Amino acid sequence: MQGLLLVAFICLSSLPAGFSSYRVIAKNEASTPGPRHLLEPIYDVIHTQRGANVTLPCVLRIRSRVYKVKWTKVNPTDALENIILITNGQQRKNYNQLSGRVRLRRGHQNDASLIITDVRLEDEGKYRCQLVNGLEDENLFLSLRLDGVVFPYQARFGRYLFNYFDARQKCEEQDAMLATSLQLYQAWTEGLDWCNAGWLLDGTVQYPIIKTREPCGGNIPPGIRTYGPKDTKKDRYDAFCFTSTLKGHVYFIPAPVSYAEAVLACQKQGAAIAKVGQLYAAWKFLYLDHCDGGWLEDSSVRFPIVNPRDRCGGHPDPGVRSFGFPDKAQRIYGVYCYTQKNRGGEQGV
Ligand SMILES: *[C@@H]1O[C@H](CO)[C@@H](O)[C@H](O)[C@H]1NC(C)=O
């Protein structure tokens, strides 16, 4: 890796930065007692999956006659206040954020917990429940995390061709979104080792290294190598995409087909040729393991391996293997299809 400006080993404590500083303040009893009017949440990081309904707890300890609760999404790169809803206990007003997918739980009189339905990838992040109570406003911060999988993504024509906006679009086209630093860090702890730098959601460029080697940041401890923030229009890298669980499933059709025939073969069965994110999600969450290369929607050819074995690429670790982007007219590969129906194809899983 030539031109590496900064190599950093990210440690756990530096990650949820905004959140941990809040906790430090809240726990500093001498100057600031904890929230008086809101109950401290039992868990302040809430794990969920795409498509699920999730509750962000916010319960009033003391309810005054006149009060308001305001829910916002806290976006560190966005100066605007992203209001989700405001309630005064009787009525509530919904705003643009998450519109149509939120409601209050109202389990009891003092319950201002927020329910998000049909969770989407972009819902991950930090939320604030703010009690507006005259002079004494109080805030609770909660983090929503989706179970997911991070995958590196490269252009058809080679390495380092995406600016930030291309990278964001490419991930979205593959049923994913640009990964956050935290998601990349978690993927690294789970085994992601990738020696090409990629954009992340915050506009930084990083890559995860487990097996220390010379061209990948040199002989320093394993970790996340980072170039820091880069020029989102001019600088070009690969992408790290994040996706979560699937509603449907992915299956393989073994017939050797060209790319165009592959698209039709899935359509004929009422399915669609699978996207890269869908193959990764099926590998990670549905344990799809198949030793044959198949076309995907972006005209790459890949196959998912859960139980590594010699005759399946010989790589010792589980993963999704890639043949890159072969000539679309070649009839060597099968195809991976995605369907929301439960019935699979000839080799359904
Ligand atoms: C989420 O809640 C809605 C009702 O608001 C319900 O129709 C849907 O089935 C729920 N989804 C899940 C995954 O529980």
The ligand as an SDF file (V2000), in Angstrom:
LIG
                    3D

 14 14  0  0  0  0  0  0  0  0999 V2000
  -44.3260   -5.0540   13.0410 C   0  0  0  0  0  0  0  0  0  0  0  0
  -45.5020   -4.3900   13.4580 O   0  0  0  0  0  0  0  0  0  0  0  0
  -46.5140   -4.3510   12.4720 C   0  0  0  0  0  0  0  0  0  0  0  0
  -47.6770   -3.5580   13.0350 C   0  0  0  0  0  0  0  0  0  0  0  0
  -47.2850   -2.2710   13.3550 O   0  0  0  0  0  0  0  0  0  0  0  0
  -46.9530   -5.7410   12.0910 C   0  0  0  0  0  0  0  0  0  0  0  0
  -47.9020   -5.6890   11.0470 O   0  0  0  0  0  0  0  0  0  0  0  0
  -45.7340   -6.5180   11.6140 C   0  0  0  0  0  0  0  0  0  0  0  0
  -46.1020   -7.8700   11.3670 O   0  0  0  0  0  0  0  0  0  0  0  0
  -44.6240   -6.4920   12.6470 C   0  0  0  0  0  0  0  0  0  0  0  0
  -43.4520   -7.0980   12.0760 N   0  0  0  0  0  0  0  0  0  0  0  0
  -42.7280   -8.0090   12.7280 C   0  0  0  0  0  0  0  0  0  0  0  0
  -41.5190   -8.5300   12.0200 C   0  0  0  0  0  0  0  0  0  0  0  0
  -43.0100   -8.3990   13.8490 O   0  0  0  0  0  0  0  0  0  0  0  0
  1  2  1  0
  1 10  1  0
  2  3  1  0
  3  4  1  0
  3  6  1  0
  4  5  1  0
  6  7  1  0
  6  8  1  0
  8  9  1  0
  8 10  1  0
 10 11  1  0
 11 12  1  0
 12 13  1  0
 12 14  2  0
M  END
$$$$
